[in-house]
Amino acid sequence: MARAIWSGSIGFGMVSIPVKLFGATESKDISFHLLHATCGTRLKQVRWCPTDEQEVPWNETVRGYEFGKDQYVTLTDEDFEKLPLPSKHTIELSAFVKAEEIDPVYYERSYHLAPDERGEKPYALLLQTLEKKGLTALAAITIRKKEQLCALRPKDGALMLETLYYPDEIRAQPEVELDKAKITERELEMAFTLIDLLRKPFDPEEYKDHYREALSQLIEAKLDGRDVVKSPAGRETKVIDLADALRQSVEAAKKGKPKPAARPRARTSARRATRKVS
């Protein structure tokens, strides 16, 4: 059973819903350690004080906000706990919106919300209300010493919480000048045709992390002393005729691409547990 990273309640008007928050995603990236190139020893990350010229243990560190050159105001864990933020313990629902009204650029991270003891009925009430009305609830939550805007939405018979960026955390879009881009009706029609040929329902199971697979095979090849397979050449960046490229794309989409031959799955997880860098 996953460990809850936050527990508190949802404030739905005068209704209080005790809930627990669980992470909904996890990184599957292959991790690396930093080694000394000359001897292969794993390096240590040291917190070093240049004034005292010594390593500093965690219990002697404090958080400091730099308000001027080499001038800091320090904050302790007690300072953070004293912040007058109701969202540390309560997700107070403040508004209800359509999901499509939230631009995807605002979404940061996903979490599962589960009811705590005695919270099943009010939890089910909120869930069914959002499902039947087709709405998403907006609120605020404090996680890891930071208050964040969040959205609660129904998914697969439960509630999910999405943390959102604040407007001032969204970078301005660079200027894009398309005055000289004259699109013909023929080019537009072929682009529509290509999209229609490739359009299908989203199935996340169809998509794989090819970079991670290739990296696993590279590690396996190095462990076995085999030759490393070179990656295929990338696309050329030469200027081509747009209409001709669209026509070729439509023809290729109509024919369909043959499925690549199955490749043996890498066994780096087991090997990594038994191999040591010498």
N, C-alpha and C positions, 0 to 999 in steps of 0.2 A: 504494500500500500504506500503510495506516494505521501510524502510529508507535506502538510499544509505550510505555506510560507506566510500566511496572514489569516487571522480569524477575527471576526467582529460581527456586524449586523448590517443589513440593508434597511434603510429608512424609506418606507413606502407610505407617505402620509403619516398617519398615526400607527401604522402597522410596522412592527420590528421583526425582521427575519434573520435569525442567527445563521451565519454562513462561514465556510472556510474556503480559502483561495489556494488553488494548486496551479503550478506551471503547466501550460498546455503544449509547449514545444521544447525541444532540446537539440543542441547542435550535434551533428554527426561528423564534423570535420575531423580529419586525422591530425592528431596533435604531435608536436615535436618538442624535444628538449634541446637546449643550447649546450653544445659540447665544445671543449677546447680542441681546436683543430690539430694540434701537435700530438696530443696523447689520448684523446677521446674521452676525457673525464667530463662528467656532467658539471656544468657551472652552477654556482649558487647566486641567487639574487640577494644582495646584501644591502640593508638600510645603513648607509654610512654617514656619519656626522663629520664634516670637514673641520669643524671647530675643535671638537674633542679628539678627532682622529681615531674613532672607534666605531664598531658596529653597534647599532641601537636596537634593542629588543622591542617587540610590539607594545609591551606594557609601558614603555617610556615614550610613546608617540602620541601626538595630539593633532587634530585637524586645525589648519591655519588658513585664514582667508587673507590674501595679500591686498591691502587697500592702498599701499604705496610701495615704492621701491624698497624691497627688503624689510617691509613693515607689515606685521600680521596681527590679526585679532584671532585668538584661539577659541575653539568651541569643544566642549566635552560631550560625552554621551548624555549626561544629565541636562545639558543645555538643549539638546535636540528633543528630549523627552518633555521638557517644559513648554515647548512651542504650543500655543493655543490653537490646535488644529483638530476639530471634531472628526475629520476624515481619517485620523489614526485608528479609530475604532468603529466608525459608522460610514457606510456608503449611502449618503443621503441623495435619493433620486430627485433631481431638480427640473428635468424637462424630458419630453418624449418627442422623438423625431423619426422620420423615415430613414432607413439605413442608407439609401442612395443620396441623402442630403449631406452625408459625411464623406468628403473627398478622401480616397485611400491614402493620400500623402500624410494624413494625420494619424494613421494607425501606427502604433509602435510595437506592442507585444500582446500576446494572447494568453489568457488564463481560464481555467475551469472554476466555476463557482458551484459548490455543493452545500446542501442544507446541513446545519448542525443539529444537535439534539433539539427536539420539539419544534424544528423549523420546517418540517416537510410540508404542512398544509399552507402556510403563507408563501412558501417558496413556490409551490405548485400554482397558487393563485396568481402570483406575479408572472410566472412562466406562461400560463395559459392566456393571461391578459395580453401580454406582448405578442404571443403567437396569433391570437385572434384579431388583434388590432393591426398587426403587421408593423410594429413600432420598435424602436431601440431607445433605451433609457440612458440619459446622461447624468453623470454624477462626478464625484471626486473621491480619490482614495490616496492615503499616504502609505507608500511602500519604500522600504530601505531609505528612510530619512528624506523622502521627497514626496511632495503632494503632486498628484497627477490627475488630469482630466481623464475620465474613463467612460466607456460605453458598455451597457449590458444588453445582450441580445440572446434570443433563444436559438439553440442549435441541437438537433437530434435529441429532443426531449430533456434538455437541461439548459442552464444558463452559462453563457460565456462572458467574460469581462475582457475588454480590449482597452489597454492604456493608450491614451492619445497625446500627441504633441500639442503644446500650446501654440497659438498663432505666431508668437515672436520666435518660436523655435523652427519655423519653416522658412527656409532660405528663399529669397526672391528668385523668380525664374529669369534666366538670361534672355536678353532681347533676341527674338528670332524674326528676321526680315525675309518675307516670302513674296515681296512685290514682283520680283523677276521670275518667279516660278509659275509659269503658265501651263496649266494642266488641260489637255485636250479631252473632249468627250470620249474619244476612243480609248485613251489611256485610263480614264476613270472606269469605263465599262469593263476593261480587262482586269483592273484591280478588283472590281466588284466580283467578277467571275472567279478570280483566284481565291478571294476570301470565302465565297460560297462553297468552293470545292474543299477547302480546308476547315470549314466550320463544323463543329461537333460539340456535344456536351463535355464539360470539364470532368475528367477522371484523373485525380491526382496519382493513381496507381500506374498510369502510363508513363510517368516522368521519373527518370532516375538521375542520380548525381554522377554523371560521366566523369567529372574531374576526380571525384573520390575513388571511383573504380580504377581509373588510369593510374592514380597515385598509388593505390594498393598493389596493382600489378607491377609498378616500377619498384616498389619496396621489396616485393616478393622476388623479382628478377635479381635485384642486387644481393639479396640474402642467398640465392642459389648460385650466384656467379654467372648468370646468363646474360646474353646481350640485351640491351634495352631497346625496345621497339620505338622507332621514331614516330612522332605524331604526323598526321597527314598535313599537307600544305594548306594554308588558309586561303580564303578568297582573295583574288586579285582586286586591287582598288582602282583599276583603270576606269576611265570614263567610258560608259557604254550608252547605247541608244535605249532610252527608257521603255519605249513601246516594244522594241525587240526583246528586251529582258523580260517584260511582262508576258509577252507571247510565249517565250520559252518556259517561263514559270508555270503558266496555265497548262501547257502541253505535258510538262513533267508531273504536275499534280493529277492530271487526268490518267496518266499511265500508272501512277503510283510507284513508289520507290520499293525495291526489294528489301526485305528485312536482313540486317547484317547477321553473319554467322555467329552462333552463340560462343562466347568466350568463357574459358574456365574461371570460376570465381576465385578471387585471391583469398589466402588463408592467413592474412597478416595478424589477425587478432590472436590466434593460437601461437604463431611464430613469435610475435612480439613478446608474448609472456615467457618464452623460453630462451630467446636470444639475448645476449648481452654485448654491448660494445666493448671491444678490447683495445 
